[in-house]
């Protein structure tokens, strides 16, 4: 055993001393509160999604003639297939929710301020990438509801000013939904988006490591505690609770499927998943081009928020105009989400 350890150490010269410093990194005492432990939750869910997604790729066939049957086979015939698919679907919804909660926490504590602007930008890009995961994954089921939601969603994407036509051809592989569209959505879901999200997560973690965790404003406490084992233990507890919640949900509400996609029969009502409800409601209220321009402006403001907030801070240092404006935007988003959810009942 000693010879084996020496052999490994010679080829992988990592000692306990070299690991001790990053593992013992001091963290601000506010991270002992559970609400500040949300940062690691999306990463755990991403790992769950990767594992369950890889398992389903062994049985899924990304073609219009076989996609629906392969998903039905996974759900009904493959041993524990319904469970793996249910975990994958539930974890995707929970990941979107936890990324959103983490962004709300960062916004409310203003942890995006200098020198952490890039970290906020990476976080917003990660959130949009996760939404892309939801859209492409939902489309792969290829039942009636997902087919027409994909058709409407890509139609709206094609109406986007300047870049709409290019994005439409990129995703559909042509002006209309065709057999190549499903293959492209599958490529985005299992190849392009995971790569982008992995790079964003790594960049995000590197910046957190370089800058450290932001302290709360006007917090006189200077105490710290080590990353390992204290914070790691909290993240592990959250991970176990997530697993229990996901397993319980899937057992109580196993995944189902709608009727097979029929391109010549339009459903009476086409609605997206809940995370697109605010945009869906907004586009119902205003003309299409104005709605798309407003959505693009909203996303641009999300990316540029640290700089917008800094500008408001220079104009009125004590009035927190940036936070007030940001909270108004967030409340409007929640109102639109609830409004659309109630309207669809």
N, C-alpha and C positions, 0 to 999 in steps of 0.2 A: 504493500500500500504506500509506503514511504517513497519507493522508487517511482510509483505511478504519479504521486503528488509532485515529486521533483520534475518528472517528465512533462507534466501539464504546466507547471509553473515556468519551466524554461520556454515553452512555446506560447503560453499566455501569461506574460509577466504582470499579473495583477495581484497585488498583495492586499492583506486586510487593512493595512495603513492607508493605501490609496483609495479604498472604499469608505473608510471611516469618516473622512471630512464631509463628502456629500450626504452620507446617511445621517450624520449628526448636524446637518444644517439647522441653525436656529430659526424658528418660525414665530411670528407675532402671536401673542397670547389669544387674540381674537379668533384664531383658527380653531380653538377648542370648541367653539360653538358649531353646532351641526350644520347651520346654514352656510358656513364657510367651507364645508367639505364637499360641496357640489362639483368642484372642478374635476375630481377624479371619476365621478359617476358616468359622464358620457364616454370616457375612455373604457371603463368596464363594459358598458353596453356595446361599444364598438367591437370589442373582443368577442362578446357573445354573438353579435350579428355576423362577424366574420366566420366563426366556427359553424354556426347553424347554416349560414349561406353556402359555405363550401360543401356541407353535407347534402344540401338540396341540389347543388349543381350536378351531382352524380345521377340524378333522375330527371331533372328538368330538361326539356327539349325546346330551344328558342326558335320555334317556327310556328306560323299561324295555324297550320294543320294539326300540330301535335302539342302545342303549349297547354291548352286547356286540359287535354287528356292526361298530360304528364303531371300537372298540378293536382288533378283529381286522383291520380294514382298515388301520389305522395300523401294526400290527405286520407285516402280510404284503404289502400292496399299495402303500402310500404310499412314495415314494422316501426312503430313510433314516429311515422312520418307526420301524422297530424300534430304530434307534440312538438317536433322540431319546427314545423311550419308555424305553429302557434307561438312558440317562443320567439321566433324570428320576427313575426308580425308585431307582437306585443312589445318587444324590445325596441323596434324601430319607432313606434309611437312614443315610448317612454324616453328614448334618446332625444327626440325633438323637444319633448317637454322639459327634460333636465338641462339641455343646452340653453333653452329659453330662460329657465330659472337662473342659471349661472350668469347669463348676460344681464338679467335684471339685478342680480346681486352686485355685479361689477358696476353697473350703472348707478345704483342707489348709493354705493360707497365711493363713487368717483375714482375708481381704481384705474381708469383709463388715462389719467392725466400724465403729463410729462414725467418721466421719459418712456411711458408705457403705451404710447399711441399705436405703435405697430402691433402690440399684443391684442389690442381691441380690434384692429383691422383684421388680423388673423382669426379672431373669434367670430366676427361677423361673416367672414368668408366660410368658416366652418359651419355656421348655422345655415347659410344658403346651400352649402354642399349637402348637408343632412336633409334639407327639404328636397333637393334633387334626388337623393336616395329614395325618399318617400314616393316621389312622383314616378320614377322609373320602376321601382319595385312593385308598386300598385298596378302598373300597366302590364307587368309580366303574367299576371293571373289569366288575362285574356278572356274574362267573362264579359257579359253584356255591359255591366256597369263600368268596369275598368277600361274597356275598349272605347266607349263613347266619352268617358272622362278624359282619356288620352287624346282623343280626336279634338275635343273642345279646347283642352289645354294647349295643344300644339297650334291650333288655329289662333288662339290669343297670342301665343308666342310669335307667330308669323306677322301679327299686326304691330309688333313693337317697332317704333320709329328707328330708322337707320339700319339696325342690325337684324330686324325681324326676319326678313327673307332668308338671310344667310343662316340664321339659327334654325329656321324651319327645314331647310334642305339638309342641314347637318344632322338633325334628329330623325327626320322622316326618310331621308334618302330620296327625296323627290317632293313635288308639290302636294301630293295627297298621301294619306296613309296607305301603305303598300306592304307586301310581305317582308321587305327589307327593314321596315320600321321597327318591328319587334326585335330583330337581330341587333339593330343599333341601340335600342333601349337596353337590351341585355348587355351589350358591350360597355355601355356607360355604367350600368349598375354593378357589374362584377369586375370591371377593369379601370375605367377612367376615374370614376368618382372615388373608389377606395384609395387609389394612388394619390389623388389630390388631397383627400382628407388626412391620409397618413402623413403627407408632407406638412400640412397645416398644423397637425397635432404636434409633430416633432419640432417645428419652428416655434410654436406656442410654448412648449415646455422648455426649449433652450432659452427663450427670452425670459421666462419666469425664473429659470436658474441663474441667468446673468444679472437680472435686476432685483431678484428677491420678491417676496410677496409684499404687496402694498399694504402699508399700515392705514388704519382708520384716521380720518381727519379729526383733529382736536382730541385725540386719545392720549392722555398723559401716561398710560401704562407703557413701560419699557421691558416688561418681562418677556422671555422667550421660552420655548420648549423644543426639544429635538424632533426632527422629522421621523427618525426611527428610534424607538418603536412606537412612540405615542401617536403620531399622526397616521402612520401606516396602519395601526390597529383600528383607528376610527374608520379609515377607508375600507378595511376588511369587513368591519361590522356592517357598513352601508352596503357593501357588495353582497353579503349574505342575505340582508333584508331584501335587496333587489331580486335575488334568485328566488326567495320564498314568495315574494309578491308575483313574479312572473309565472312561476309554476302554479300557484293557486289560481291565478287568472285564467291560464290556459286550460286547467282542469275544469273550472267552472264554466268557461266560455270557449269551447273548442272552435277552431276555425271552420268556416263553411265556405260555400261557393255559390255564386249566382248562376243563372242560365248561360249557356255558351254564347260567345260574341256573335252577333248577327249584323254585318255591315249595312244591310238594307232595311233594318227595322230600328228606328230611332226610339229610345225610351221616352216615356212621358216626362220624366224629370231626370236631369243629369246634374249631380252634385259631386264636388271633390271631397277629399278627406278633410277632417276638422282643421288641420293646420293651414289649409288654404281658404278657410271660411272668411277671414277679414278681407282678403283680396277679392273673393267672389262677391261679397256683399258690396264692396266699394264699386266694382265694375257694374253692378246692377243699378247703382244710384246715379251714375254720371255717364255721359257719352263715352264710347269706347276709347277714342284717342286721348281724351282728357284723362280717363281712368288709367290708361297705360303710362302716360307721361307722369301722372301723380305717383304711380307705383315706382317708376324709375327714380323720381325725385326722393321718395321715401327711402329707397335702398341707398341712394347716394348720400343722404343725410346720415344714415346708419354708419356707413363707412367713415365719413368725415366728422363724426360727432365729436371726438376729442378736440379737433381744431375749432369747430363751431362753438363748443362750450368755452374754450379758451378765449375766443373772441368776445363772447358775452361777458366773461369774467373781467376782461379789460375795460369794457364799456361800463359795467355796473358791478364792481367787485363784491358788494355785500348783498345783492338782491337775488343771486342764484337764478338768473333768468334762464340759463341753459337747462338747469334741472327742472324748472317749472314747465318749460316748453317740451322737454323730453317726456315728462310724466303725462302731459296732455296728449302727446302722440301715442303713448302706450295705452292710456285709458280709452282713446278712440278705437284703437286696435282691439281691445278687449270687448268694447261695446259692439263692434262689428261682428266679432266672433260669436258672442252670445246671441246677438240678433239673428244671425244666419242659422245658428243651431236651433233656436226656438222656432224660426219660420219653417224649418224643415220637419218639425214634429207632426 
